[in-house]
């Protein structure tokens, strides 16, 4: 069962603001980074476009840190 607030790769919280009704009006962290398409393609087809990866699995921790954005 897909849970929109959990990373489909590792099951950890994905920090997606769109998955949380309390923060749905905020822009998600993923809009400010570039995720390598190969990372997304590595997911099984049934898990793609269902929920956000967490910053670690999306391999964008350094991008978020460089922008001064809060992470997990």
GIVEN-V447139 format. One line per field, one symbol per residue. ss: DSSP state (H for helix, E for strand, - for the rest). psi: psi as a letter, one per 30 degrees, with the letter a starting at -180 (. if undefined). A space follows every 10 residues. Layout:
# GIVEN-V447139
ss: ???
psi: ???
This chain:
# GIVEN-V447139
ss: -----E---- --E---HHH- --------HH HH----HHHH H---HHH--- ---------- HHHHHH---- --
psi: kkjfgkkfef glkfgjfffj ffgfflklef fgljkkfeee ffkkeffkge lklleeffhg eeeeeffgkk k.
